[in-house]
Structures are given as structure tokens and as C-alpha cells.
Amino acid sequence: MQPIETQSSSLTSSVPLLTDIERMVEIALRNGCLTPGIEAEMGRICDTGPDLSVNEYMALDRLMSALLTGEVVALHRRQSINVMEELVLKEAIARSHEHQVASNTFLDVGEITAYALNRLPPLYATTEEGAVYQRQRAQESLQSLIVEQVQTAIDHNLSQPIFFPDRRAIGTVSSRDICQQVTTLLQTIAPNFESSH
């Protein structure tokens, strides 16, 4: 991982600018889990974006190693998804990146996302068509509320002192069976691999 200069008197940390892929890998490594939303966004970037940089390949390699060793657990895909999670995560990443560029400080995207989600209505879907409908509905009628709640979450995050700088995120490394995690990872990746080859 890239070094982070911790400022004990500040609420944030200075870091070099990261790409979306690197930022999402850092989130997965910090949280100890790879969510379906982050996995889908990484896949979208890899499929539609320009060629990846060396740093992005290195970040993806770190993530794969962490998945194989059990440091990061791939969460199972659910029968239903909360589209609001994707929309808020996307907005939180964008706003955090803007803040990072403007002030050269790092915000905890996970905390910002959770804070905003707790103040927004869920938008569950069980099919891809339902998810498309919920995304359109949110963009038409809830986008300003999403932006407002993410900004409120950022303001709240910046106003909070760091009480426990050595705290660990939920779902950090445990003594789970590595073989089961690799099996789950392969089951998650295999359908995508087979459909693209």
C-alpha cells in the first residue's frame, strides 16, 4: 500500500492522488471485504476505460493476493441489491476525489458512504431491469438529495476528531478457510469469464 502521512492534529491524512481503481482497492484492503458494488464498478472501469496504468495493475495484483490469502473476503452476491448503495458510493468517491485534489487530504469513503446511506431511502431491486428502473428513478428524483447527504457526510467526517486511530473496520482479517474464499471468488468470477471468452 502507498504510505500515508498521518497528521495527529488533523482529521485527514495526506496521500498521493489515486485513480478510482487504486482508491477502490484501498477501500477493499482497509475494510477487509470486496463488495459486489465495488467489484462491479472495477469491472466497468476495466471493460470501458482506457488501458490501465502500472499502478492500477499493481493495485489489482495486491487485491488478488489479499483475496487469495484471506486478508480480503469477497462478499456473496445477494438475491437483491440496494441500488442506492451504488449511487452513494459513486458520489462519495467523486466528492472525496475533488476534496483530495483541492486540499491534498484523504477522506474515509466508507464512513462517508455509510453516514449518507443511513439518511437516504433504500432502492432495492431483484433483477437487472429493476436496478435500471431504480437508477433512473434515483437520477430523476433523488440525485439532489444524494448529493446533499454525501456533502453532509463529508462535513460530518471532517468535523469528527480521530478518537481511535488504531481502530479496525468491520470484517477485517479472520481465521476463515482460505479454500472456501478462493472457491467463492472463482464462483463469482467464473460466469464473467465464461461469458467474455
N, C-alpha and C positions, 0 to 999 in steps of 0.2 A: 504494500500500500504506500501511497505517497505520504511523506511526512507532513504533519500538521503542527504548526506553531501554536501552542496553547497560550493564551493570554489570561492569566489568573484574574485580573481585574475587569476583564471584558466578558460579555455574554456570548461572543462569537469567536471563531478561530480563523486565522489567515491561511489560505490554501491557494495553490496554483489553480488557474482556470481548468475545469474539467469538461469533457464532452458529455452529452447525455448518456452514452453507453458507460463511460467511466463513472459517472455520478450514480447510475442505477446499480452498477457492480458494487460501488462503495456502500450503498444503502443495503444491498443484499448481504454483504460481508458484515456490516455493522449490526444488522438485525438478526443475522443467522438464518434467514429464510429467503427463498426466491418465490415471490408471489406470482400467481398466474398473470396479473396485470403487468407487472414489470417484465415478466418473460415475454408476454405478447408485444409490449412496446419495444423491447430489444429486437425481437423478430421483425417487427415492422421496419425499424430503422435499418437493420441489416439487409432486408429484402428490397427496400425502396430508396435507401440513401446512397450517397456516393461511396467509393471504396473506403474501407476502414483504415484508420491510421495505425501505426505500430503500437502506440499507447493503447488504443482501443482493443487490438488483438491481445496485447499483454493483459489488459483488464479482464477480457473474456477468458483467457487462459487461467488467471487467478481464480475466477468464479468457478470454472470447471474443476480445478484442483480442489477447491473448497467443497464443491458438491460431492466429489469422489471420496474425500476424507471425512465427510460428515460435519464439517465446520458450518456449512450452509445446507439447509434442508429445502428441497423443492416441495412446495405445498401442493396438495392434490387439487385438481380441477374439481369444481363443485358442479352440482346439478343446476344451480342458478348462480347468477353473478349480479353484483350491485354495480351498475354502470356508473353510479355517482363516484365510486372509488377511483375508477379510471380517469374521470373528468377532473376530480380534485387533485389527484396525483400529477396529472399533466400540467394543471395550472400551478401547483405548488413548485414543480420543477422549473417551470418557466419563470415564475416570480423570484424564486431563490437564485436562479442564474442571473437575472437582472440585478438583484441585490448584490450578488457576488462581484459582478463586473463593476458596479457603481462604487462599492465600498471595500472590495477585496476581503470580504468576510464570508464565513460559511454558516449557513442555516441548516438546522436539522429538518430535512424534508419529511421524515417520518412523523415527527411531532407536529409539524405544521399540518400535514395531511390528516392525522387523527383528530386534532383540535377542530379543524374545519368540518370534517365528516360528522362529528358529534353535534354539529349545529345545522346540518343540512338533511333534507329528506332522502331516504334511500330510493333507488330506482332499480328494482330487481327485474331480471329477465331470465327466461329459461331457454330461449332459442336465439340464434343469431339475428333473426328478423325482429324479435322483441328487443334485443340490445340496440339494433339500429334505430328502432322507433324511440326507445328511451333516450338515446343520444340526441336525436333530432329534437325531441320534446325538451330536453335539458338546454340545448343550444338556443332554442326559440324562447323559452320562458324562464329558465333558471340561470343562464350564464352570468348575468349581473350579480345574482345572489352568490354564486360560486366564487366569482372574483372578489366580492366583498368579504366573504367568510375566510378566504385564503389570506387576504390582506390583514384581516383582524387576527388571524392565527399568527402571521408573521410579526405583527405588532406585539402580540402577547408573548411570543417566543423571545423577542428582543428585550422585553421588559422583565424577564424572569432571571434571577440570579442562578448561577450554577451551584446548587446545593451539594450534589453528589457527583463530582466529575468522574469518579471511577465506576459509576453505575453501569449496568449491562442491560441491553434491550431484551425484551421478551423473546424467547425462542433461541437463545444462544446455544453454543455447543453443548451437547449432552452425550450420553453414552449409548445412543441409538445404534442399531445394527447397520453397518455400512452397506452390507449386501442389499438390504431392503431399500435403502436410499438410492443405490445405483439402479436397482430394478425399477423403482418409481420414476427415476429420471429417464431411464430408457423407455418406459411405457409412455411417458409424456412426450418425448422427442420422436419416437418411432413413427407415429402416424404422420407427423410433419415430414419426416424423412422419406417415407414411402410415397407420399403424395407429390413430393417435389422431384422424384427420380424416376 
